[in-house]
């Protein structure tokens, strides 16, 4: 059997309301040499019936530890030379595959990164909230630490994924940040394109739009991830400065979240624990604040 040119990996759990549109957005690209792998973690809401309407899909149906365990299963099963990651509640923009293929015509290009659009459904119609391109969604340390990691707006050569490694599913809410920082440090040959690649759907429960209790959990997971990575790196590793900066930012962010919740004692405990691990974390955090504010203003102003 001839291997497909492109593999799309979609993790899914109880997304009967949106998975059909995600699949249709792949079919609408009009690219024949595409395999679409769905990793269904045991949906009980009718998702299986929706998937059954699309016999071309490769469906892996079994319990997952978390989202990133599911994605890793899809990456292991993928046979394409190029890989894309599509959430079950999001859409590929029209022409995304064609724009990526144009960039991949250069055999030295390992990764293609396009623009990301964010939309919501209001009164039965789609309303675009913002569009991020350029530095706002770049493959950069700044976007890992205090910005947005639009990993679904990218396509990756299989060889790059093999070099980088899979998502670390020890981090169920922050493995995307870890993945992006490892990519930054790897410095792949990147082609940035102006075309919109991904359309993120804004809705309650989306990890992309963390708020409230989910934001509290995310701040804790980000700090745990940065701390774990920093502890695991050997002395003298060239990656340590980047992870120290991330740790400083994650500590400060967690402290601020706790203060906003009124958990002052917990905030002081987080700050003290941070000082024990890195006495300079407050200065690293403060040094990153101006860039974070500039990036946030740019994202909020994007349309």
C-alpha positions in Angstrom: 0.0 0.0 0.0 1.3 3.4 -1.0 2.0 5.6 2.1 -0.1 8.8 2.2 1.6 12.1 1.7 -0.1 13.7 4.7 -1.3 12.3 8.0 -3.8 14.2 10.2 -4.1 13.2 13.8 -7.2 14.1 15.8 -7.7 13.1 19.5 -11.4 12.9 20.4 -13.6 12.2 23.4 -17.4 13.0 23.4 -17.3 15.5 20.5 -20.4 14.3 18.5 -21.4 18.0 18.1 -18.1 19.1 16.4 -16.1 16.1 15.1 -18.1 15.9 11.8 -17.2 19.5 10.9 -13.5 18.8 11.7 -13.5 15.8 9.4 -15.3 17.8 6.7 -12.7 20.5 6.9 -10.0 17.9 6.0 -12.1 16.5 3.1 -12.7 20.1 1.8 -9.0 20.5 1.2 -9.3 18.3 -1.9 -6.0 16.5 -1.3 -6.3 12.8 -2.2 -3.1 11.4 -0.5 -4.3 12.1 3.1 -4.9 9.7 6.0 -7.0 11.0 8.9 -6.5 9.2 12.2 -9.0 9.6 14.9 -8.1 8.5 18.4 -11.4 8.1 20.3 -10.9 7.7 24.0 -14.2 5.9 24.5 -16.9 8.4 23.6 -20.4 7.7 24.8 -22.3 10.6 23.3 -22.8 9.5 19.7 -19.3 10.3 18.4 -18.9 6.7 17.2 -22.0 7.0 15.1 -20.7 10.2 13.5 -17.3 8.6 12.7 -19.1 5.6 11.2 -20.4 7.9 8.4 -16.8 8.4 7.2 -15.4 5.0 6.2 -12.1 6.5 5.0 -11.0 7.3 8.6 -8.5 5.3 10.6 -10.1 5.0 14.0 -8.2 3.9 17.1 -10.8 3.4 19.9 -9.4 2.7 23.4 -9.1 4.5 26.7 -6.3 7.1 26.9 -4.4 8.5 29.9 -5.0 12.0 28.6 -5.1 14.2 25.5 -1.4 13.9 24.8 -1.4 10.1 25.2 -4.1 10.0 22.5 -2.1 12.3 20.2 1.0 10.1 20.7 -0.9 7.0 19.6 -1.9 8.8 16.4 1.7 10.0 15.8 2.9 6.4 16.2 0.3 5.1 13.7 0.8 7.9 11.1 2.4 6.8 7.8 2.6 10.2 6.1 5.7 12.2 5.3 4.0 15.3 6.7 1.9 15.4 9.9 -0.8 17.8 11.0 -2.6 18.0 14.4 -6.3 18.8 14.4 -8.5 19.1 17.5 -11.9 17.5 17.3 -13.6 20.9 17.9 -11.5 22.9 15.4 -11.3 23.3 11.6 -8.7 23.5 8.9 -9.0 26.7 6.9 -9.7 26.4 3.2 -6.5 26.0 1.2 -4.4 25.2 4.2 -3.0 21.9 2.8 -2.2 23.5 -0.6 -0.4 26.4 1.1 1.7 24.0 3.2 2.6 21.8 0.2 3.9 24.8 -1.6 6.3 25.6 1.3 7.3 21.9 1.6 8.3 21.9 -2.1 11.7 23.0 -0.6 13.0 19.6 0.7 15.1 21.4 3.4 11.9 22.7 5.1 11.1 20.7 8.2 8.1 22.6 9.5 5.5 25.0 8.0 3.7 27.5 10.3 0.7 29.5 9.3 -1.8 31.9 10.8 -4.4 30.9 13.4 -8.0 32.1 13.5 -10.2 32.1 16.6 -14.0 32.0 16.1 -17.2 31.5 18.1 -20.7 30.6 17.0 -23.3 33.2 17.8 -26.9 33.0 16.8 -26.1 30.2 14.3 -23.3 32.1 12.6 -19.5 32.2 13.0 -17.9 35.3 14.4 -14.2 35.7 14.0 -12.7 36.9 17.3 -9.0 37.3 16.3 -6.4 36.1 13.8 -2.8 35.6 14.8 0.1 35.6 12.5 3.7 36.7 12.4 5.3 37.1 15.8 2.0 36.6 17.6 2.0 32.9 16.9 5.7 32.4 16.0 7.8 29.4 17.1 9.5 31.3 19.9 10.4 31.0 23.5 8.3 34.1 24.3 5.2 32.3 23.0 6.0 29.3 25.1 6.5 31.2 28.3 3.9 33.9 28.2 2.0 33.6 24.9 0.1 31.1 22.8 1.5 27.9 21.2 -0.4 27.4 18.0 0.8 23.9 17.3 -2.3 23.1 15.2 -1.4 25.9 12.8 1.7 23.9 11.8 2.6 20.9 9.7 5.7 18.8 10.6 7.8 16.5 8.6 7.8 13.0 10.0 11.6 13.2 10.3 11.3 16.3 12.5 8.9 14.5 14.9 11.2 11.6 15.0 14.1 13.9 16.0 12.1 15.8 18.5 10.2 13.0 20.2 6.6 12.6 21.2 4.5 14.7 23.6 5.4 14.1 27.2 2.1 12.9 28.6 3.2 13.3 32.2 2.0 16.9 31.7 -1.8 16.5 30.8 -2.4 20.3 30.6 0.9 21.6 29.5 2.6 19.1 27.2 1.9 21.4 24.3 4.1 24.1 25.9 6.9 21.6 26.5 6.6 20.4 22.9 6.9 23.9 21.6 9.9 24.8 23.7 11.7 21.6 22.7 11.0 22.7 19.1 12.4 26.1 19.7 15.5 24.6 21.1 15.8 22.2 18.2 15.7 25.1 15.7 14.1 23.3 12.8 14.2 24.7 9.3 10.9 26.6 9.4 8.8 28.2 6.7 6.3 30.8 7.9 3.3 31.4 5.6 0.7 34.1 5.6 -2.2 31.7 4.9 -4.6 30.8 7.7 -4.1 27.2 8.6 -6.2 26.5 11.6 -9.5 27.8 12.9 -9.9 27.4 16.7 -13.4 27.2 18.0 -14.1 29.1 21.2 -16.5 27.3 23.5 -16.9 26.3 27.1 -14.5 23.5 28.0 -11.9 24.2 25.3 -8.3 24.0 26.6 -7.4 26.7 24.1 -9.5 29.2 26.0 -8.6 28.4 29.6 -10.5 30.4 32.2 -11.6 30.2 35.8 -10.9 26.9 37.5 -9.2 25.6 34.4 -6.8 28.5 34.5 -5.9 27.7 38.1 -5.1 24.1 37.1 -3.2 25.2 34.1 -1.0 27.6 36.1 -0.2 24.7 38.5 0.6 22.3 35.6 2.8 24.9 33.9 4.8 25.4 37.0 5.1 21.6 37.6 6.3 21.1 34.0 8.9 23.8 34.1 10.2 22.6 37.5 10.4 19.0 36.3 12.2 19.8 33.1 14.7 22.0 35.0 15.4 19.3 37.5 15.9 16.7 34.8 18.4 18.7 32.7 22.0 17.9 33.5 24.3 20.8 34.7 25.8 22.6 31.7 22.9 21.7 29.4 22.4 24.4 26.8 18.7 24.2 27.4 18.9 25.2 31.0 18.8 29.0 30.5 15.5 28.7 28.6 14.0 26.4 31.2 15.1 28.7 34.0 13.3 31.6 32.3 10.2 29.4 31.9 10.4 28.4 35.5 10.7 32.0 36.7 7.7 33.0 34.6 5.6 30.0 35.7 6.4 30.7 39.3 5.3 34.3 39.0 2.2 33.4 37.0 1.2 30.9 39.6 1.7 33.4 42.4 -0.5 36.0 40.7 -3.3 33.4 40.1 -3.2 32.5 43.7 -3.3 36.2 44.8 -6.2 36.9 42.6 -8.1 33.9 44.2 -7.4 35.4 47.6 -5.0 32.5 48.5 -2.3 34.8 49.9 -0.7 32.1 52.1 -0.5 29.7 49.2 1.0 32.5 47.1 3.7 33.0 49.7 4.4 29.3 49.8 4.8 29.2 46.0 7.1 32.1 46.1 9.3 30.6 48.8 9.5 27.2 47.0 10.5 29.1 43.9 13.3 30.9 45.7 14.6 27.5 47.0 14.8 26.2 43.5 16.0 29.4 41.8 16.8 32.5 43.9 16.6 34.7 40.8 13.1 33.7 39.7 11.5 37.1 40.6 14.0 38.9 38.4 13.5 36.5 35.6 9.8 37.0 35.9 10.0 40.8 36.0 12.4 40.8 33.0 9.8 38.9 30.9 6.8 41.1 31.9 7.3 43.9 29.3 7.5 41.4 26.4 4.5 39.6 27.7 2.4 42.8 27.9 3.5 43.7 24.4 2.6 40.3 23.0 -0.7 40.3 24.8 -1.6 43.7 23.4 -0.7 42.6 19.9 -2.9 39.4 20.3 -5.8 41.4 21.7 -5.6 43.8 18.8 -5.5 41.1 16.1 -8.5 40.7 13.9 
